[in-house]
Amino acid sequence: MQHNVLILDFGSQYTQLIARRVRELNIFCEIFPFNQVPSDLSSYKAVILSGSPFSVRAEDAPHPDLSQIRGKMPLLAVCYGAQYLAHFNGGEVAPSNIREYGRANLSFIKDDEVFLDEVNINSQVWMSHSDTIKQLPTNGVRLASTKDVENAAYRIEGETTYAIQFHPEVYHSEDGKQMLENFLVKIAEVPQSFTPNSFVEDIVAEMKEKIQGDKVVLGLSGGVDSTVAAVLLNKAIGENLYCIFVNNGLLRKNEFENVLNQYKGMGLNVKGVDASERFLSELAGVDDPETKRKIIGRVFIEVFDDEAHQIEDVKWLAQGTIYPDVIESISVKGPSATIKSHHNVGGLPDFMKLQIVEPLRMLFKDEVRRVGRSLGIDEELLGRHPFPGPGLSIRILGDITPEKVRILQEVDYIFIQGLKDHGLYDKVWQAGAILLPVNSVGVMGDERTYEKVVALRAVESTDGMTADWVHLPYEFLMKISNEIINKVKGVNRVVYDISSKPPATIEWE
């Protein structure tokens, strides 16, 4: 796998967006915590320092070891990174009179600077910091200013080191992507060679070398990630791939049968295992979200282990882990605090005795889809909304019963089918229904009811790291609400979730 760009994470909520923007330039990049710099930097062509919620003036401020980077490689420092370079190298960082957060416009741009090629005066940028650089570091050269921030961008003379106090990675910074391209392509001369076809070629060769002639077992879910992983592995190892699709009793309505039918004709060796009673029995009476996730993860592994033992000489377990799963599961001081545990990240229990192979581990969701298209996978399958690994369990708030699963499956089916029937499905990144642990008073046919409340959720996003709620038409929501209440026994009220991520998450648990 090509490397090219190293991003050091200081805990900014925007770090993943930096990676997304770099990938959009067809440049491969990786995120590492600031205190876990790779020992071998020979394959990297440039380094980016992220922002951070910390102040460089604080005693517990993150201190990266840049001895093998600064002055030796092209370096771009963003926000905290820019302040860090100034504060510890002869400059001055002080508290701002007012917190500099939100939109600002460049009021000064130094002429003839490659970093600012095709960036115009008054270009909008996004600020997010409470400190500001009062004095540039030794040999610092000011490149840009805003009305309130004199040293909005600078470079260090004699080095290919650049620094900015705003965030080029967010959409609010109008020319942010251009600045990243100027730095990475024009200054650092990083090759723009990361494409779906190049990824397939690289990963198939890597899988062949890694797996050799061993057998691999893979859990299929019917989703994009596991499907693309399966097709990639099938391309690499063919008949040595054994796919298992487990019904955990928490799938969407009719999904077990539909998914098995979907894989017919794709050339994959798939076995369906209905373990729904086993999962629901283990989950009975459990209402804590993390406990539910862990139970589902454990039982899934147990079921998988049972099935894997029926295949002789299996050596590997393949998983559809993607990059956001990896990033969100990192928990070190500062960077990428764990939001939730991921059932497919972090290894296997000792008793399973299988090695892990994760062909999609370095891809974001939209990149997985592009790779799938290059492999010729059906567009309808690639366009499926993401669905959580723990299934409907984390959309049933509180304990889980077969009756609650039935209710939510019916509600979800009406909502998702409605989106498809009204031409809205492809305009939404992810949608689903949530069964709330409250009852609501209602009136049906002159009778008082006291039944369940469901929430509908639809978001637009690129990779799930951030998301906005979708403004679905009122007429559509009215029709779906009426259909749910009329057709799903046990529900008498429907609400629509208008929260964005952040501060909320896409799922409720």
Residue pairs with C-beta under 8 A, 6 or more apart in sequence:
1 28
1 202
1 203
1 206
1 362
2 28
2 43
2 193
2 194
2 198
2 202
3 28
3 30
3 43
3 44
4 27
4 28
4 29
4 43
4 44
4 45
4 46
4 190
4 191
4 194
5 22
5 27
5 28
5 29
5 30
5 44
5 45
5 46
5 47
5 48
5 184
5 190
6 29
6 30
6 32
6 37
6 38
6 41
6 44
6 46
6 47
6 48
7 15
7 18
7 19
7 22
7 29
7 30
7 31
7 32
7 47
7 48
7 50
8 31
8 32
8 33
8 34
8 37
8 47
8 48
8 49
8 50
8 64
8 81
9 15
9 31
9 32
9 33
9 34
9 50
9 334
9 335
9 336
10 34
10 49
10 50
10 51
10 52
10 54
10 62
10 64
10 80
10 81
10 334
10 335
11 50
11 52
11 53
11 54
11 62
11 334
11 335
11 336
11 337
12 50
12 51
12 52
12 53
12 78
12 79
12 80
13 53
13 502
14 50
14 51
14 128
14 167
14 169
14 170
15 31
15 50
15 51
15 327
15 335
15 336
16 31
16 324
16 327
16 463
16 465
17 167
17 169
17 170
17 465
17 466
18 29
18 48
18 50
18 78
18 169
19 29
19 30
19 31
19 323
19 364
20 169
20 364
20 462
20 463
20 465
21 168
21 169
21 176
21 177
21 180
22 29
22 48
22 180
22 184
23 29
23 194
23 364
23 367
24 177
25 177
25 180
25 181
25 184
25 185
25 192
26 192
26 193
26 194
26 195
27 184
27 185
27 190
27 191
27 192
27 193
27 194
28 193
28 194
28 362
29 48
30 362
31 327
31 336
32 38
33 330
33 332
33 334
33 335
33 336
34 49
34 62
34 64
34 334
34 335
35 62
35 64
35 332
35 333
35 334
36 332
37 64
37 65
37 68
37 69
38 44
41 68
41 69
41 73
44 73
45 73
45 74
45 188
45 189
45 190
45 191
46 73
46 74
46 75
46 76
46 183
46 184
46 188
46 190
47 69
47 73
47 74
47 75
47 76
48 75
48 76
48 77
48 78
48 81
49 64
49 75
49 76
49 77
49 78
49 80
49 81
49 82
49 84
49 85
50 78
50 79
50 80
50 81
51 78
51 79
51 80
51 81
51 128
51 129
51 167
52 62
52 79
52 80
52 334
54 60
54 61
54 62
54 80
54 334
55 61
55 130
55 131
56 80
56 83
56 84
56 87
56 88
56 93
56 131
57 87
57 93
57 95
57 131
61 84
62 80
62 333
62 334
64 84
66 75
69 75
70 159
70 161
71 158
71 159
71 161
73 160
74 160
74 161
74 183
74 184
74 187
74 188
75 159
75 160
75 161
75 162
76 162
76 163
76 164
76 180
76 183
77 84
77 85
77 161
77 162
77 163
77 164
78 163
78 164
78 167
78 168
78 169
79 128
79 129
79 164
79 165
79 166
79 167
80 129
81 163
82 133
82 154
82 163
82 164
82 165
83 93
83 129
83 131
83 132
83 133
83 165
85 91
85 137
85 156
85 161
85 163
86 92
86 93
86 133
86 135
86 136
86 137
86 140
86 151
86 154
86 163
87 93
89 137
89 138
89 156
90 137
90 138
91 133
91 134
91 135
91 136
91 137
91 138
91 140
92 133
92 134
92 135
93 131
93 132
93 133
93 134
94 131
94 132
94 134
95 130
95 131
95 132
96 129
96 130
96 131
96 132
98 148
99 129
99 130
100 127
100 128
100 129
100 130
100 132
100 148
100 149
100 165
101 127
101 128
101 129
102 126
102 127
102 128
103 124
103 125
103 126
103 127
103 172
104 124
104 125
104 126
104 127
104 146
104 147
104 148
104 149
104 152
104 166
105 122
105 123
105 124
105 125
105 146
105 147
106 119
106 120
106 121
106 122
106 123
106 125
106 144
106 145
106 146
106 152
107 121
107 122
107 145
107 146
107 147
108 121
108 142
108 144
108 145
109 116
109 119
109 120
109 121
109 123
109 143
109 144
110 116
110 141
110 142
110 143
110 144
113 143
113 155
114 182
114 186
114 187
115 143
115 153
115 155
115 162
115 179
115 182
115 183
115 187
116 143
116 144
116 153
116 179
116 182
117 178
117 182
117 186
118 175
118 178
118 182
119 175
119 178
119 179
119 182
120 175
123 174
123 175
124 172
124 173
124 174
125 146
125 152
125 166
125 167
125 168
125 172
125 173
125 174
125 175
125 176
126 166
126 167
126 170
126 172
126 173
126 176
127 146
127 149
127 165
127 166
127 167
128 166
128 167
129 165
132 149
132 151
132 165
133 151
133 154
133 165
134 151
136 142
136 151
136 154
137 154
137 156
138 156
139 156
139 157
139 158
139 159
140 151
140 154
140 155
140 156
140 157
141 154
141 155
141 156
141 157
142 150
142 151
142 153
142 154
143 152
143 153
143 154
143 155
143 162
144 152
144 153
144 164
145 151
145 152
146 152
146 166
149 165
149 166
151 165
152 164
152 165
152 166
153 162
153 163
153 164
153 165
153 166
154 162
154 163
155 161
155 162
155 163
156 163
160 187
160 188
162 183
162 187
164 179
166 173
166 176
167 173
167 176
168 175
168 176
168 177
168 179
168 180
169 176
169 180
170 176
173 179
184 190
185 192
196 367
196 370
196 371
196 373
196 374
197 374
199 363
199 367
199 371
200 232
200 235
200 371
200 374
200 375
203 232
203 236
203 359
204 232
204 235
204 236
207 232
207 233
207 236
207 237
207 357
207 359
208 236
208 237
210 357
211 236
211 237
211 240
211 315
211 316
211 357
213 240
214 240
214 313
214 314
214 315
214 316
215 240
215 241
215 242
215 311
215 312
215 313
215 314
215 315
215 316
216 233
216 237
216 240
216 241
216 242
216 314
216 315
216 316
216 317
216 318
216 357
217 242
217 243
217 244
217 304
217 307
217 308
217 311
217 314
217 316
217 317
217 318
217 354
218 226
218 229
218 230
218 233
218 241
218 242
218 243
218 244
218 317
218 318
218 319
219 226
219 243
219 244
219 245
219 246
219 300
219 304
219 317
219 318
219 319
219 320
220 226
220 227
220 230
220 243
220 244
220 245
220 259
220 263
220 268
220 270
221 245
221 259
221 320
221 387
221 389
222 245
222 251
222 255
222 258
222 259
222 262
222 384
222 387
223 320
223 384
223 386
223 387
224 365
224 368
224 369
224 372
224 381
224 382
224 384
224 386
225 320
225 321
225 322
225 360
225 365
225 368
226 319
226 320
227 320
227 372
227 377
227 381
228 320
228 360
228 368
228 369
228 371
228 372
228 375
228 377
228 382
229 318
229 319
229 320
229 358
229 359
229 360
230 241
230 243
230 268
230 318
231 266
231 268
231 372
231 375
231 377
232 359
232 360
232 371
232 375
233 241
233 318
233 357
233 359
234 241
234 267
234 268
235 375
239 269
241 268
241 269
241 318
242 269
242 271
242 311
242 314
243 263
243 268
243 269
243 270
243 271
244 270
244 271
244 272
244 273
244 304
244 307
244 308
245 256
245 259
245 260
245 263
245 270
245 271
245 272
245 273
246 273
246 275
246 300
246 303
246 304
247 256
247 272
247 273
247 274
247 275
247 276
248 275
248 276
248 279
248 296
248 299
248 300
248 391
249 275
249 276
249 277
249 279
249 280
249 402
249 405
250 276
250 279
250 280
250 296
250 390
250 391
250 392
250 393
250 400
250 405
251 391
251 392
252 387
252 392
252 409
252 412
252 413
252 416
253 409
253 410
253 412
253 413
254 413
256 272
256 274
260 270
260 272
262 381
263 270
266 377
271 307
273 303
273 307
275 299
275 303
278 299
278 303
279 296
279 299
280 400
280 401
280 402
280 405
282 295
282 299
283 292
283 295
283 296
283 393
283 399
283 400
284 399
284 400
284 401
285 399
286 292
286 295
286 399
286 400
287 398
287 399
289 340
289 394
289 509
290 340
290 341
292 390
292 393
292 394
292 400
292 509
293 340
293 341
293 343
293 390
293 393
293 394
294 341
296 343
296 389
296 390
296 391
296 393
297 341
297 343
297 389
297 390
300 343
301 348
301 349
301 352
304 317
304 352
305 351
305 352
308 314
308 317
308 352
308 354
314 354
315 354
315 355
316 354
316 355
316 356
316 357
317 348
317 352
317 354
317 355
317 356
317 357
318 356
318 357
318 358
318 359
319 344
319 356
319 357
319 358
320 344
320 358
320 360
321 342
321 344
321 345
321 358
321 360
321 361
322 360
322 361
322 363
322 364
322 365
322 368
323 361
323 362
323 363
323 364
324 364
324 365
324 463
324 464
324 465
325 342
325 344
325 345
326 345
326 361
327 336
328 336
328 338
328 339
328 340
328 342
329 338
329 341
329 342
329 345
329 346
330 336
330 338
331 337
331 338
339 505
340 505
342 389
343 389
343 390
344 389
347 356
348 354
348 356
360 368
360 371
363 371
364 462
364 463
365 386
365 462
365 463
365 464
366 462
366 463
369 382
369 383
372 381
372 382
373 379
373 382
383 425
383 426
385 416
385 425
385 428
385 429
385 430
385 431
385 432
386 429
386 430
386 464
387 432
388 394
388 395
388 507
392 405
392 408
392 409
392 412
393 400
394 507
394 508
394 509
395 408
395 412
395 432
395 433
395 434
395 435
395 507
395 508
395 509
396 404
396 405
396 408
396 434
396 435
397 434
397 435
397 436
397 437
397 508
397 509
398 437
403 490
404 435
407 435
407 452
407 454
407 488
407 489
407 490
407 491
408 433
408 434
408 435
408 454
410 484
410 487
410 488
411 433
411 435
411 454
411 484
411 488
411 491
412 432
412 433
414 480
414 483
414 484
414 487
414 488
415 431
415 432
415 433
415 456
415 480
415 484
416 425
416 431
416 432
418 424
418 476
418 479
418 480
418 483
419 425
419 428
419 431
419 458
422 476
424 472
424 476
425 431
427 460
427 470
428 458
428 459
428 460
428 470
429 459
429 460
429 461
429 462
429 464
429 467
430 457
430 458
430 459
430 461
430 464
430 467
430 506
431 456
431 457
431 458
431 459
431 470
432 456
432 457
433 454
433 455
433 456
433 457
434 454
434 455
434 456
434 457
434 497
434 508
435 452
435 454
436 452
436 453
436 454
436 455
438 452
438 453
439 450
439 451
439 452
439 453
440 450
440 451
440 452
440 453
440 492
440 493
441 448
441 449
441 450
442 448
442 449
442 450
442 451
442 485
442 492
442 493
443 449
444 492
449 492
450 492
451 490
451 491
451 492
451 493
452 490
452 491
452 492
452 493
453 491
453 492
453 493
453 494
453 495
454 484
454 491
454 493
454 494
454 495
455 494
455 495
455 496
455 497
455 508
456 477
456 480
456 494
456 495
456 496
456 497
457 469
457 496
457 497
457 506
457 508
458 469
458 470
458 472
459 467
459 468
459 469
459 470
459 500
459 501
459 506
460 467
460 468
460 469
460 470
461 467
461 468
461 501
461 506
464 506
466 500
466 501
466 502
467 500
467 501
467 506
468 500
469 497
469 498
469 499
469 500
472 496
477 496
480 494
481 494
484 491
484 494
485 491
485 492
485 493
485 494
497 504
